[in-house]
Amino acid sequence: QLVESGGGLVKPGGSLRLSCAASGFSFSSFTMTWVRQAPGKGLQWVSTIGSSSNSADYADSVEGRFTISRDNAENSVYLQMNSLRVDDTAVYYCARTLRGLDHWGRGTLVSVSS
Amino acid sequence: EIVLTQSPGTHSLSPGDRATLSCRASQSVSSSFLAWYQQKPGQAPRLLIYGASRRAAGIPDRFSGSGSGTDFTLTISRLEPEDFAVYYCHHYGSSPWTFGQGTKVEIK
């Protein structure tokens, strides 16, 4: 199971930290990914982190503003989002990554508005 | 960046029909890293197919995937009422990963 939290309403230029708590599987063995979906739109890959934090990758649209991290002892993955923009408004999903994105959380809504 | 273009945008079909959804890539994609997802309103996406043709755990065998190179297809052999949803293809090989814009399968 994956449960996201930390979403909310924030002003442009603000920051939020999303969390994703995992249970029911060996979290430390899996790459984890964040995907977002703007209201009424399609899916957009945001960031991926390796199982031991050995690698991290970002979409160009968030590179330099967002940071992905994980704590295997806490079975959690995080997304630190800085310098938020109106077009970052979306539901943010975390997903376990093995052969594709095989398990997803229910998402947390981030709204960026003045 | 690999751009995935799905067609049609909307597929109006009846229960029992066969659905054929297309995903075309702007450059060759390794079949090992092509997936399909189903998303219903208000729900998270669900993995249907990975590696272009391998069904994920628990996915009924009426769903099948095929293709290679730049052309991939998701086929639903006989639509059940619960299959009316939006379907996305996804490339997860080289960075950046990308998704198609989605095909909505709606009841005719």
Interface residues (C-beta under 8 A of the other chain):
Chain A: T33 V35 G42 L43 Q44 W45 T48 D57 A59 D60 Y93 T97 R99 G100 L101 D102 H103 W104 G105 R106 G107
Chain B: A35 Y37 Q39 Q43 A44 P45 R46 L47 I49 Y50 G51 R54 A56 A57 Y88 H90 Y92 S95 P96 W97 T98 F99 G100 Q101 G102
